[in-house]
Amino acid sequence: GSSYPVMYTYFDDVVCGNCTTFSYLPPVINSLSTQRGLSHSLVPLNITIIGNNFGDNVTHISNITIGDRYLCSSIILLVRHTRVSCTLLPYRAMGRDLPLKITVGGQTSIAPTNMSALLFTFSCGDGSCDTSNENCTTCPMDCGGCPARNSTLVITSISPRIGPSFSNAATLLTIVGDNFGTDASVLEVTVGTFPCKYPTMV
């Protein structure tokens, strides 16, 4: 964590209650057990992350993300401060050289000198097509297919824009935009780090 107030006392008397603050070093990722996964998988993918400053309690780790889009859940602290694991549940994903990030005590991991050591790529099983590669022309549809070339996802409106912070009922979001494709099964929609499930084309 960061910006914890430092309190000075003298013979049990508080001399200064908030004169300065103290911050722990942010987490650093040095390497990943794997840097590649299938674009479409019915089997969970386990990833082990090696680094520093991961804390001594798994509750301090708020999230692990790949490309700020895909949430790696079921976090386990294997070795205090230096080694954690997480699991990508059965998924459809796209992307090449996506940075993996871990957030501990409100601090997100900083990039190491060797940035390539923590970049993750989703590809087809035979490695023939990285789905975000501009040269990608063919890719089996069970891998999610290839995106349209030179197309950028555009969101023009979302309805509703406000929802309850706690609800036992689902909230239906309608997203209007362009270049969403025609296959809803390859879409990944998140609100912050929360997945929006069961996307459909309207």
PEDAVEN-V80425 format. One record per residue. N is the residue number from 0. PSI is psi as a letter, one per 20 degrees, with the letter a starting at -180 (none if undefined). OMEGA is omega as a letter, one per 30 degrees, with the letter a starting at -180 (NA if undefined). D_FIRST is the distance of its C-alpha to the first C-alpha in whole Angstrom. Layout:
[[N/PSI/OMEGA/D_FIRST] [N/PSI/OMEGA/D_FIRST]]
This chain:
[[0/r/a/0] [1/r/l/4] [2/l/l/7] [3/p/l/8] [4/q/l/11] [5/p/a/13] [6/p/l/17] [7/p/l/20] [8/q/l/23] [9/o/a/26] [10/l/l/29] [11/j/l/26] [12/p/l/27] [13/o/l/24] [14/g/l/24] [15/o/a/21] [16/i/a/19] [17/l/a/17] [18/h/a/18] [19/r/l/15] [20/r/l/11] [21/p/l/9] [22/p/l/6] [23/q/l/6] [24/q/l/8] [25/q/l/8] [26/q/l/10] [27/p/l/13] [28/p/l/16] [29/h/a/20] [30/r/l/22] [31/q/l/23] [32/h/l/26] [33/q/l/28] [34/j/a/27] [35/p/l/30] [36/r/l/31] [37/q/l/34] [38/h/a/34] [39/p/a/35] [40/p/l/35] [41/j/a/36] [42/p/l/34] [43/q/l/30] [44/p/l/29] [45/p/l/26] [46/p/l/24] [47/p/a/22] [48/p/a/19] [49/p/a/19] [50/b/a/17] [51/q/l/14] [52/k/l/10] [53/i/l/10] [54/r/a/9] [55/j/l/12] [56/p/a/13] [57/h/l/13] [58/i/l/12] [59/i/a/9] [60/o/a/10] [61/h/l/11] [62/q/l/14] [63/p/a/16] [64/q/l/18] [65/o/a/21] [66/k/a/23] [67/j/a/20] [68/g/a/23] [69/p/a/23] [70/p/l/21] [71/o/a/21] [72/a/a/21] [73/l/a/21] [74/p/l/18] [75/p/l/19] [76/o/a/17] [77/g/l/20] [78/p/a/19] [79/p/l/16] [80/h/a/13] [81/i/a/16] [82/p/l/18] [83/r/l/18] [84/q/l/20] [85/r/a/21] [86/p/l/24] [87/o/l/26] [88/r/l/28] [89/p/a/32] [90/r/l/31] [91/p/a/33] [92/q/l/31] [93/q/l/32] [94/q/l/30] [95/p/l/31] [96/l/l/28] [97/p/a/25] [98/p/l/22] [99/p/a/19] [100/q/l/16] [101/p/l/13] [102/p/a/10] [103/p/l/7] [104/k/l/4] [105/i/l/6] [106/p/a/6] [107/q/a/10] [108/q/l/12] [109/q/a/14] [110/p/l/17] [111/r/l/19] [112/g/l/22] [113/n/a/24] [114/h/a/23] [115/i/a/26] [116/i/a/24] [117/k/l/22] [118/p/a/25] [119/q/a/26] [120/p/l/30] [121/p/a/32] [122/r/l/35] [123/r/a/39] [124/h/a/40] [125/j/l/42] [126/j/a/40] [127/i/a/42] [128/o/l/40] [129/p/a/37] [130/i/l/36] [131/j/a/35] [132/p/a/37] [133/h/a/39] [134/j/a/42] [135/p/l/42] [136/h/l/45] [137/q/l/45] [138/p/a/43] [139/p/a/44] [140/h/l/43] [141/i/l/42] [142/j/a/39] [143/i/l/38] [144/r/l/41] [145/q/l/40] [146/q/l/39] [147/p/a/42] [148/q/l/42] [149/k/l/41] [150/p/a/39] [151/p/l/36] [152/p/a/35] [153/p/l/35] [154/p/a/34] [155/h/l/36] [156/q/l/36] [157/p/l/34] [158/p/f/35] [159/r/l/34] [160/i/a/31] [161/p/l/30] [162/r/a/29] [163/q/l/28] [164/h/l/25] [165/p/a/27] [166/q/l/30] [167/i/a/32] [168/q/l/34] [169/q/l/33] [170/p/a/33] [171/p/l/35] [172/p/l/34] [173/p/a/37] [174/p/a/35] [175/p/l/38] [176/b/a/38] [177/q/l/40] [178/k/l/40] [179/i/a/38] [180/a/a/41] [181/i/a/43] [182/o/a/41] [183/h/a/39] [184/i/l/38] [185/j/a/36] [186/q/l/34] [187/o/a/30] [188/p/l/29] [189/q/l/26] [190/o/a/24] [191/c/l/21] [192/j/a/20] [193/p/l/22] [194/q/l/26] [195/o/a/29] [196/r/l/31] [197/l/l/35] [198/q/l/36] [199/q/l/39] [200/p/a/41] [201/none/NA/43]]
